[in-house]
Amino acid sequence: MKYIREHLSAKVFLSNILVIAIGVIVLLIATELAVPATFQRHMSQMGMSTGQGMGMGNGNGQGMNSFFQNYRASVTESLAIAATASVIAALLVSLFISRRIVAPVQTLNTASQHIADGQYNKRVEITGEDELAQLATSFNQMASQLEQVENKRRQLIGDVTHELRTPLTSIKGYMEGLVDGVLPATPETYDQIHNEASRLARLVDDLQELSRVEANAFSLDIHPTDLSSLVGTILKRLSPQATVKRITLRSNLPANLQHVLADEDRITQVLTNLVANALQYTPEDGSVTISAIQKDDEVIVSVKDSGIGIPPEHLKNLFTRFYRVDKSRSRNAGGGSGIGLTIARHLVEAHGGRIWVESEGEGKGSTFSFSLKAKK
């Protein structure tokens, strides 16, 4: 009984047997009820009856009863042969169908066990277009998504470990140099240690911010916002950095620019990230321009620079966390953590907008743009 309860093939097989049995019983009952009436009607059409007619006596009545019994036996025998043949054929067909149904389910069960064990590369073969094939397709899609999530998780752990190791190694090296007397205990040495510690703190802050935005664990205070005022704040905040590198930082906004629906602090964070990124990768005597245009019910904000540009093959991955076009250059040049653009993407998408980047290639600058809903 345990086997019957726990195995789908047995359940399907027994359900078919039950249907067959019910069909046979119904057939027998219908035959028993229909045979007498059919026999009487048949004999009446021949001008005979079981009790009288054509001068028949008791002997003829007994003969008719015997004839009726033989007729019933013949019908029953024929039905028994037909029912037996039908049951055998039905059993064979039921067994075949049960196996055809259960085999894909067993395959899915085996594959799901592999997935549960962490083997996300397992897939099931898809045959046909029925519901089981659709289930197999959904299973493969689920497995692919789980595999991507697992790969991203492993990549994230590796990236975070690498990013943390770099400043920690520098701090450790400086401290060992001070202890061994190799490095002088000068303000410059302590400044280097302080810079590396600050870099480590910024990385931790960025990771905390990334975890919040990816989990949507933040709220937005969206209201009509003057974009010109936000851009003016960005210019004041980053002008000193632009002056040091002799970069022209300016804005190009239309006078009648419509207000946007946005959270001021979050969009300021996005603009700060994009402009600081542009200043980081724009050489001396270059330029960075913040512009905006209204298109239908959106306002498109752009940050264009005359910097080093981005090769086309890197454009689609630029908003992926920890992704850098040139990892060694970014670290050695004091680049960010590699997740600022990822944070910007999540913040813009939380506003119902989109963000993208355009570049004609290396040495030809780049333009980062994002959209916001205009106030109606």
C-alpha positions in Angstrom: 0.0 0.0 0.0 2.9 2.4 0.7 4.2 1.8 -2.9 0.7 2.6 -4.2 0.4 5.8 -2.1 3.8 7.2 -2.9 4.3 6.4 -6.6 2.6 8.4 -9.3 2.8 5.6 -11.8 0.8 3.3 -9.5 -1.8 6.0 -9.0 -2.2 6.6 -12.7 -2.3 2.9 -13.4 -4.9 2.1 -10.7 -7.0 5.1 -11.7 -7.2 3.6 -15.2 -8.0 0.2 -13.8 -10.8 1.7 -11.8 -12.3 3.4 -14.9 -12.1 0.1 -16.7 -13.8 -1.8 -13.9 -16.6 0.7 -13.6 -17.1 0.6 -17.4 -17.4 -3.2 -17.3 -19.8 -3.2 -14.4 -22.0 -0.6 -16.2 -21.9 -2.7 -19.3 -23.0 -5.9 -17.5 -25.8 -4.1 -15.7 -27.0 -2.5 -18.9 -26.9 -5.9 -20.7 -28.8 -7.7 -17.9 -31.5 -5.0 -18.1 -31.7 -4.8 -21.8 -31.5 -8.5 -22.9 -35.0 -9.6 -21.7 -36.7 -6.6 -23.3 -34.7 -7.0 -26.5 -35.5 -10.7 -26.7 -39.2 -10.1 -26.1 -39.3 -7.5 -28.8 -37.4 -9.7 -31.2 -39.8 -12.7 -30.6 -42.9 -10.4 -30.9 -41.7 -9.3 -34.3 -41.5 -13.0 -35.3 -45.1 -13.5 -34.2 -44.2 -15.4 -31.1 -44.3 -14.9 -27.3 -42.9 -16.8 -24.4 -46.3 -17.7 -22.9 -48.7 -18.2 -25.8 -49.3 -17.7 -29.5 -49.6 -20.0 -32.5 -51.1 -22.7 -30.4 -48.0 -23.2 -28.2 -48.4 -25.2 -25.0 -46.3 -25.8 -22.0 -43.7 -27.7 -23.9 -43.2 -24.9 -26.3 -43.0 -22.5 -23.3 -40.2 -24.5 -21.8 -38.5 -24.6 -25.1 -38.7 -20.8 -25.4 -37.3 -20.5 -21.9 -34.5 -22.7 -22.9 -34.0 -20.7 -26.0 -34.0 -17.5 -24.0 -31.4 -18.9 -21.6 -29.2 -20.0 -24.5 -29.6 -16.5 -26.0 -28.6 -14.8 -22.7 -25.6 -17.2 -22.3 -24.5 -16.4 -25.8 -24.7 -12.6 -25.2 -22.9 -13.0 -21.8 -20.2 -15.1 -23.3 -19.7 -12.6 -26.1 -19.6 -9.7 -23.7 -17.1 -11.6 -21.5 -14.8 -12.2 -24.4 -15.1 -8.6 -25.5 -14.6 -7.3 -22.0 -11.6 -9.5 -21.4 -10.0 -8.3 -24.7 -10.9 -4.7 -23.8 -9.4 -5.0 -20.3 -6.1 -6.5 -21.6 -5.8 -3.8 -24.3 -6.7 -1.1 -21.8 -4.1 -2.4 -19.3 -1.4 -2.3 -21.9 -2.4 1.2 -23.1 -2.6 2.4 -19.5 0.8 1.0 -18.6 2.3 2.7 -21.7 0.6 6.0 -20.9 1.6 5.8 -17.2 5.2 5.3 -18.1 5.1 8.2 -20.6 3.6 10.5 -18.0 5.7 9.3 -15.1 9.1 9.2 -16.8 9.3 13.0 -17.4 8.2 13.6 -13.8 10.9 11.3 -12.5 13.4 13.2 -14.6 12.2 16.5 -13.2 12.4 15.0 -9.7 16.0 13.8 -10.2 17.0 17.2 -11.6 15.4 19.1 -8.8 17.4 17.0 -6.3 20.6 18.1 -8.1 19.4 21.7 -7.9 18.7 21.3 -4.2 22.3 20.0 -3.8 23.7 23.1 -5.4 24.3 21.7 -8.9 22.6 24.5 -10.8 24.0 23.4 -14.2 21.5 20.5 -14.4 18.8 20.7 -17.2 16.0 18.4 -18.4 15.4 17.4 -21.9 12.3 18.9 -23.5 10.2 16.8 -25.8 6.8 17.7 -27.2 4.7 20.8 -26.5 2.3 19.5 -23.9 2.0 20.6 -20.2 4.9 18.4 -19.1 7.1 20.0 -21.8 6.0 23.5 -20.5 6.8 22.3 -17.0 10.3 21.2 -18.1 10.8 24.6 -19.9 9.9 26.4 -16.7 12.2 24.2 -14.7 15.1 24.9 -17.0 14.4 28.6 -16.8 14.4 28.5 -13.0 17.6 26.5 -13.0 19.3 29.0 -15.4 18.2 31.9 -13.1 19.5 30.2 -10.0 22.8 29.5 -11.8 23.1 33.1 -12.7 22.3 34.2 -9.1 24.9 31.7 -7.8 27.5 32.9 -10.3 26.8 36.6 -9.3 27.1 35.7 -5.6 30.4 34.0 -6.1 31.6 36.9 -8.2 30.4 39.4 -5.6 32.3 37.6 -2.8 35.5 37.5 -5.0 35.1 41.2 -6.0 34.5 42.3 -2.4 37.4 40.3 -1.1 39.7 41.7 -3.7 38.5 45.3 -3.1 39.0 44.9 0.6 42.4 43.3 0.3 43.9 46.2 -1.7 43.7 48.9 0.9 44.3 46.5 3.8 47.5 45.3 2.1 48.7 48.9 1.7 47.9 49.7 5.3 49.6 46.6 6.5 52.7 47.4 4.4 53.0 50.9 5.7 52.6 49.7 9.3 55.2 47.0 8.9 57.5 49.6 7.3 57.1 51.8 10.3 57.7 49.0 12.8 60.8 47.8 11.0 62.1 51.4 10.5 62.1 51.1 6.8 59.6 53.9 6.4 60.1 57.2 8.2 57.5 58.3 10.7 56.7 61.4 8.7 53.3 63.2 8.1 53.4 62.0 4.5 53.6 58.3 5.6 50.7 58.8 8.0 48.7 60.6 5.3 49.1 57.6 3.0 47.8 55.3 5.8 44.9 57.7 6.4 44.1 57.8 2.7 44.0 54.0 2.4 41.8 53.8 5.6 39.5 56.4 4.1 39.4 54.4 0.9 38.4 51.3 2.9 35.7 53.2 4.7 34.3 54.5 1.4 34.2 51.0 0.1 32.3 49.7 3.1 29.8 52.7 2.8 29.3 51.9 -0.9 28.6 48.3 -0.1 26.1 49.2 2.5 24.4 51.6 0.0 24.4 49.0 -2.7 22.8 46.4 -0.4 20.1 48.9 0.4 19.3 49.9 -3.2 19.4 46.3 -4.5 17.0 45.2 -1.8 14.8 48.3 -2.4 15.3 49.0 1.4 15.0 52.8 1.0 12.2 55.2 0.6 11.8 58.1 -1.9 10.4 61.5 -1.2 9.2 62.3 -4.7 7.9 65.8 -5.4 8.3 68.5 -8.1 11.9 69.4 -8.2 13.8 72.2 -9.9 16.6 70.4 -11.8 18.4 73.7 -12.4 18.9 74.1 -8.6 20.2 70.6 -8.3 22.7 71.1 -11.1 23.8 74.4 -9.5 24.5 72.5 -6.3 26.6 69.9 -8.2 28.6 72.6 -9.9 29.5 74.2 -6.5 30.3 70.9 -4.9 32.6 69.6 -7.7 34.1 72.8 -9.1 37.2 72.6 -6.8 38.0 69.1 -8.1 37.6 70.3 -11.7 39.8 73.4 -11.0 42.6 71.2 -9.7 42.6 69.2 -13.0 42.0 72.4 -15.1 38.8 70.9 -16.4 35.9 73.1 -17.5 32.8 72.1 -15.6 29.7 73.8 -16.9 25.9 73.4 -17.4 23.7 73.8 -20.4 20.1 73.9 -19.3 17.2 75.5 -21.1 15.6 78.5 -19.3 12.1 77.1 -19.4 13.0 73.5 -18.3 10.0 71.9 -16.6 10.3 70.6 -13.1 10.8 66.8 -12.6 9.2 64.4 -10.2 12.2 63.3 -8.1 13.7 62.8 -4.7 16.2 65.7 -4.5 18.8 63.9 -2.3 18.8 60.7 -4.5 19.0 62.5 -7.8 21.8 64.7 -6.3 23.5 61.5 -5.4 23.1 60.2 -9.0 24.4 63.5 -10.5 27.3 63.6 -8.1 28.3 60.1 -9.1 28.1 60.8 -12.8 29.9 64.1 -12.7 32.7 62.8 -10.4 33.1 59.8 -12.6 33.4 62.1 -15.7 36.0 64.3 -13.9 38.0 61.2 -12.9 38.4 60.0 -16.5 38.8 63.3 -18.2 42.4 64.6 -18.8 43.6 68.1 -18.0 42.2 70.9 -20.1 39.1 68.8 -20.9 35.5 69.6 -20.3 32.4 68.2 -18.6 29.0 69.5 -19.5 25.7 68.9 -17.7 22.7 69.3 -20.0 19.0 68.5 -20.1 16.2 68.4 -22.7 12.5 67.8 -22.4 11.1 65.0 -24.6 7.4 64.2 -24.4 6.6 63.6 -20.7 10.3 63.0 -19.7 13.3 65.1 -19.0 16.6 63.7 -20.3 19.6 64.7 -18.2 23.1 64.1 -19.7 26.7 64.4 -18.4 29.0 64.7 -21.4 32.8 64.6 -21.1 35.8 64.9 -23.4 37.6 62.1 -21.6 39.2 58.8 -22.4 36.0 57.2 -23.9 34.7 53.7 -23.6 35.2 50.8 -26.1 31.8 49.7 -27.5 32.2 46.1 -26.1 32.2 47.5 -22.5 29.1 49.7 -22.8 26.5 47.1 -21.9 28.4 46.0 -18.7 29.3 49.4 -17.4 26.4 49.5 -14.8 27.3 46.0 -13.5 28.7 46.2 -9.9 32.5 46.2 -9.6 32.9 46.3 -13.4 35.7 48.4 -14.8 36.9 49.0 -18.3 40.5 48.9 -17.1 40.7 47.5 -13.6 44.4 48.2 -13.0 44.2 51.8 -14.2 41.1 52.4 -12.1 42.8 51.3 -8.9 46.1 52.9 -9.5 44.5 56.1 -10.5 42.5 56.2 -7.4 39.2 55.2 -9.0 36.1 54.4 -7.1 34.8 51.0 -5.9 33.3 50.1 -9.2 29.7 50.1 -7.8 28.8 53.8 -8.0 27.2 53.4 -11.5 25.3 50.4 -10.2 23.8 52.4 -7.3 23.0 55.2 -9.8 21.1 52.7 -12.0 19.0 51.4 -9.1 18.2 54.9 -7.9 17.1 56.1 -11.4 15.0 52.9 -12.0 13.4 53.5 -8.6 12.2 56.8 -10.0 10.6 55.0 -13.0 13.4 56.2 -15.3 16.2 54.6 -17.2 19.9 55.3 -17.5 22.4 54.5 -20.3 25.8 55.5 -21.7 27.0 56.4 -25.1 30.6 56.6 -26.5 32.2 56.5 -29.9 35.2 54.7 -28.6 38.5 55.3 -26.8 39.7 58.9 -26.7 36.3 60.3 -27.9 34.6 61.0 -24.6 31.4 59.6 -23.3 27.9 60.7 -22.4 25.9 59.3 -19.4 22.2 60.0 -19.6 19.1 59.3 -17.5 15.5 60.1 -17.7 13.0 61.4 -15.1 9.3 62.0 -15.3 8.4 65.6 -16.0 5.8 67.4 -13.8 2.5 67.6 -15.7 
